Every structure is written in structure tokens, then in C-alpha cells.
């Protein structure tokens, strides 16, 4: 089990750094978690709207709850104690920072932002607002979590997303699709403005965290010694490669240029039409493939194609798929993440992987 400030964690950090360089230290990176007590019940979010807001924003409720989750989890292989004080259920929260009404959905535990761009002739200001409720809440939660971490866990930044994805949320999906034909100049200007704000929030979040701890971790849960981030544009599944390349690729290229290490979140078969374009981006380090409901092992040829293009792989899979994937893929460029039902199963899986590479 990896805990921070130990030889095991130092060794895991070396594996991550080797992986980022397309190399393998002693074995591939395998993140394995399991509940310490499979019968334990986690904290349930309240149904009341006001209480649900506090659930996500009150440090006195958020931090202790997440610390309990960290303590109740077995972190095996290269998994490391990690939590996100700004819940990853608060998706694409940059939209809220930029003034979008942000609605918490108590039934699902998630959130959704409402479009705010109604008239291109009178667009809202997208300047950083230091008094924005969600941005102030984010700073407060990140600071307290990092200060309390004391080498017990890592703190990750919020799900910012940025670029085209946030631009679509600020305008609305259907309207954006029409705007690609009717208002192309305005769309490009919007994406550019959102991206510039994204860089501010990305850097500001880590400035807070780095007052108390080192390293970079975003929602993907991959540790890096130097700046790293997951880039994405789920809207791309709805448009042609030509439209993607014209309107949204420039923002992704900008993020890739700004941040030393990047992984693209390739979410579902609808985005595969853009894989050749993404694979051609020299500075993009890797791809996270999310195959919807299919098993990861059903996509071996695609995963091999991505590796042949020189890209790293970040994959979530079932425990029983781990050894098969490590047999079929280049171990130097793959990171696998999985969850087991018990600590014993998790330990056994890590031991199996170590045996596979004990003579490498």
C-alpha cells in the first residue's frame, strides 16, 4: 500500500516520471484501490437543496468527509491517497467561475451550468471575477485541504475542462452547433477567451496547493512532478473533423503548448473520427480512452494503434483485464487503473503484476 512520505511512494513517483517519458522503471503503472471494509456505507448527500450546497461548499463538512474516504480506502500498486476538495461531480466548473448559473442536482449528486450567452451583440464579460462565489469557494477548499494534508494525501484540482467544452456550455449545445455556420468568428473569439481564463484558474489552483505540497494531479488521478493536465472536448463527438480542426483544435493546441504534459480525454466511439488528428499532435503525450460500456479488452487493436502513434495510454479497466492488457500492450506506455472488491484481491493483483515483470 502506498502512503506518502515513504519509500513506496518515492518509488511510485519514479514510475510515474518514467512513464511520462515513455519508459518503464521496473513494471507498468497499475493503480489498484479497494474498500478496507466492503460492508461500510459512505456518507450520503442530503436531498435538501440548501444542505446539498453545504455538502459541496462548507469546508467543515467537505474536508472531514473526504479524509474519512481516504482512510477507508486501500491504495495499492501505484494508487496514492488522493482527494478533490472541489468535487469532481461539479463538472466543468470553470463555467460557474465565468458567471454561468450553476445548479446542483441533488438526485444525481452532480451539477449543471446554464448558458449565459443569448445575444452575440451583447455578450457577457468573461473576465476573471475575484468575488465569484464558486471561485472563492474553490480557493478556500483547496487551501484548507492542502494545509491539512500533512503528507497523508495529495490534493487534486477541480474539473476545469476549459477551451471549447466550456464555450459550448456558456452558449448551449444546439446554439453552438448552428453558430459554427452562422457566427464562426464569435465562436472562435469565445473559445479563445475561455481558454485564457482556463490558464489563469489552472495556475491559480496549483499556486494554492503548492504552498503546502508538491506535484500536479487533476481529475485523471495521474501524478506528475511538473505541470500536467487532461485536455478534452466532448462536443467534438457531434461534429466533423473539419469543424473540429477549425474551431476547437486551436484551443487544445494552445493548452498543450502552455502545459508541459497533457493527456487527451477521448470519450467514446463518437470521438474516434478525430483520433488521427490528435495522434498527429507532437506535444500531446497521451490518450485516455473511455469505451462507453464496452470492456477495455475489446479495444486492443485501437489501443495498439494509439501506442504505435507514440502516445501514452491511460486506461480504466476491470481487475480481471489487467494481466491481459499488459500482455497485449507495450508495458512502457500504459497506465492501468482499477478497483477491487477487497484488500486481499487488490494485494493479489499487484503481486501478480510484479511477478509478470520480475525478470524484465
MOCORZI-V230120 format. One record per residue. N is the residue number from 1. RES is the residue in one small letter. D_LAST is the distance of its C-alpha to the last C-alpha in Angstrom with 2 decimals. Layout:
# MOCORZI-V230120
N/RES/D_LAST + N/RES/D_LAST
This chain:
# MOCORZI-V230120
1/x/22.36 + 2/x/22.45 + 3/x/25.79 + 4/x/26.78 + 5/x/27.32 + 6/x/24.57 + 7/x/21.32 + 8/x/19.55 + 9/x/21.32 + 10/x/20.62 + 11/x/16.85 + 12/x/17.38 + 13/x/19.49 + 14/x/16.85 + 15/x/14.57 + 16/x/17.71 + 17/x/18.50 + 18/x/15.18 + 19/x/15.66 + 20/x/19.22 + 21/x/18.18 + 22/x/16.03 + 23/x/12.79 + 24/x/9.92 + 25/x/9.81 + 26/x/7.20 + 27/x/7.97 + 28/x/10.94 + 29/x/14.39 + 30/x/16.11 + 31/x/19.70 + 32/x/21.31 + 33/x/24.95 + 34/x/27.49 + 35/x/31.08 + 36/x/31.61 + 37/x/34.81 + 38/x/34.74 + 39/x/38.54 + 40/x/39.24 + 41/x/41.09 + 42/x/40.43 + 43/x/43.21 + 44/x/45.14 + 45/x/46.61 + 46/x/50.42 + 47/x/52.44 + 48/x/55.13 + 49/x/54.73 + 50/x/55.55 + 51/x/53.33 + 52/x/50.52 + 53/x/50.85 + 54/x/50.68 + 55/x/47.59 + 56/x/45.76 + 57/x/47.63 + 58/x/48.93 + 59/x/46.53 + 60/x/48.03 + 61/x/46.85 + 62/x/43.65 + 63/x/41.80 + 64/x/42.43 + 65/x/41.50 + 66/x/38.13 + 67/x/37.45 + 68/x/38.15 + 69/x/35.65 + 70/x/32.93 + 71/x/33.83 + 72/x/33.89 + 73/x/30.38 + 74/x/27.14 + 75/x/24.51 + 76/x/21.07 + 77/x/17.51 + 78/x/18.24 + 79/x/21.82 + 80/x/24.37 + 81/x/28.09 + 82/x/29.85 + 83/x/33.24 + 84/x/35.59 + 85/x/39.12 + 86/x/40.37 + 87/x/39.40 + 88/x/37.28 + 89/x/40.02 + 90/x/42.20 + 91/x/40.83 + 92/x/41.53 + 93/x/43.46 + 94/x/44.16 + 95/x/46.94 + 96/x/48.58 + 97/x/48.26 + 98/x/50.15 + 99/x/52.98 + 100/x/52.18 + 101/x/53.63 + 102/x/50.67 + 103/x/51.29 + 104/x/49.43 + 105/x/49.23 + 106/x/49.49 + 107/x/49.01 + 108/x/45.46 + 109/x/44.62 + 110/x/43.98 + 111/x/46.07 + 112/x/47.54 + 113/x/49.26 + 114/x/52.52 + 115/x/53.21 + 116/x/55.46 + 117/x/56.11 + 118/x/59.19 + 119/x/61.05 + 120/x/59.46 + 121/x/62.72 + 122/x/62.27 + 123/x/58.55 + 124/x/57.60 + 125/x/56.30 + 126/x/52.54 + 127/x/52.73 + 128/x/50.75 + 129/x/53.00 + 130/x/52.35 + 131/x/54.50 + 132/x/52.73 + 133/x/52.30 + 134/x/48.74 + 135/x/47.61 + 136/x/49.35 + 137/x/47.80 + 138/x/44.30 + 139/x/44.78 + 140/x/46.16 + 141/x/43.37 + 142/x/40.55 + 143/x/42.23 + 144/x/42.87 + 145/x/39.42 + 146/x/37.69 + 147/x/40.21 + 148/x/39.64 + 149/x/35.83 + 150/x/35.77 + 151/x/31.99 + 152/x/32.02 + 153/x/30.95 + 154/x/30.47 + 155/x/33.26 + 156/x/32.86 + 157/x/35.50 + 158/x/37.70 + 159/x/37.21 + 160/x/39.04 + 161/x/38.10 + 162/x/40.53 + 163/x/41.67 + 164/x/42.81 + 165/x/41.97 + 166/x/44.29 + 167/x/46.88 + 168/x/47.10 + 169/x/47.61 + 170/x/50.37 + 171/x/52.21 + 172/x/51.32 + 173/x/49.31 + 174/x/52.27 + 175/x/54.10 + 176/x/51.10 + 177/x/50.65 + 178/x/54.31 + 179/x/54.10 + 180/x/51.59 + 181/x/54.65 + 182/x/57.52 + 183/x/56.28 + 184/x/53.29 + 185/x/54.17 + 186/x/54.40 + 187/x/51.06 + 188/x/49.34 + 189/x/51.14 + 190/x/50.18 + 191/x/46.46 + 192/x/46.60 + 193/x/48.48 + 194/x/46.12 + 195/x/43.11 + 196/x/44.77 + 197/x/45.51 + 198/x/41.92 + 199/x/40.68 + 200/x/43.21 + 201/x/42.12 + 202/x/38.38 + 203/x/38.96 + 204/x/41.55 + 205/x/39.38 + 206/x/36.68 + 207/x/39.40 + 208/x/40.51 + 209/x/37.11 + 210/x/36.19 + 211/x/39.24 + 212/x/37.33 + 213/x/33.58 + 214/x/30.96 + 215/x/28.60 + 216/x/29.20 + 217/x/28.89 + 218/x/30.94 + 219/x/31.42 + 220/x/27.99 + 221/x/26.48 + 222/x/23.82 + 223/x/23.91 + 224/x/24.34 + 225/x/25.44 + 226/x/27.83 + 227/x/30.14 + 228/x/28.59 + 229/x/30.37 + 230/x/30.42 + 231/x/33.02 + 232/x/34.82 + 233/x/37.95 + 234/x/38.46 + 235/x/41.87 + 236/x/40.19 + 237/x/39.89 + 238/x/43.69 + 239/x/44.20 + 240/x/43.60 + 241/x/41.12 + 242/x/44.16 + 243/x/45.36 + 244/x/41.93 + 245/x/41.49 + 246/x/44.99 + 247/x/45.32 + 248/x/41.99 + 249/x/39.35 + 250/x/41.01 + 251/x/40.55 + 252/x/36.84 + 253/x/36.50 + 254/x/38.44 + 255/x/36.17 + 256/x/33.11 + 257/x/34.96 + 258/x/35.99 + 259/x/32.70 + 260/x/29.66 + 261/x/27.12 + 262/x/28.11 + 263/x/26.98 + 264/x/29.49 + 265/x/30.46 + 266/x/30.92 + 267/x/32.99 + 268/x/33.77 + 269/x/34.56 + 270/x/37.65 + 271/x/35.68 + 272/x/33.70 + 273/x/36.53 + 274/x/35.41 + 275/x/31.71 + 276/x/32.28 + 277/x/34.19 + 278/x/31.60 + 279/x/28.77 + 280/x/30.95 + 281/x/31.14 + 282/x/29.16 + 283/x/29.08 + 284/x/28.07 + 285/x/24.46 + 286/x/23.82 + 287/x/25.36 + 288/x/25.76 + 289/x/26.79 + 290/x/29.22 + 291/x/30.25 + 292/x/33.37 + 293/x/33.57 + 294/x/31.09 + 295/x/27.77 + 296/x/24.86 + 297/x/23.30 + 298/x/26.54 + 299/x/25.67 + 300/x/22.43 + 301/x/24.22 + 302/x/25.52 + 303/x/22.23 + 304/x/20.69 + 305/x/23.86 + 306/x/23.43 + 307/x/19.90 + 308/x/21.28 + 309/x/23.97 + 310/x/21.53 + 311/x/21.98 + 312/x/19.84 + 313/x/20.30 + 314/x/21.65 + 315/x/22.22 + 316/x/24.02 + 317/x/23.51 + 318/x/24.40 + 319/x/22.16 + 320/x/21.98 + 321/x/20.68 + 322/x/17.52 + 323/x/15.17 + 324/x/17.07 + 325/x/16.82 + 326/x/13.06 + 327/x/13.05 + 328/x/15.80 + 329/x/15.03 + 330/x/12.84 + 331/x/10.69 + 332/x/11.43 + 333/x/15.07 + 334/x/15.72 + 335/x/17.27 + 336/x/18.45 + 337/x/21.40 + 338/x/22.98 + 339/x/25.56 + 340/x/25.89 + 341/x/29.21 + 342/x/28.53 + 343/x/26.57 + 344/x/25.43 + 345/x/24.04 + 346/x/22.25 + 347/x/20.68 + 348/x/19.63 + 349/x/18.01 + 350/x/15.90 + 351/x/14.92 + 352/x/14.00 + 353/x/11.68 + 354/x/10.03 + 355/x/9.77 + 356/x/8.30 + 357/x/5.07 + 358/x/5.74 + 359/x/3.80 + 360/x/0.00
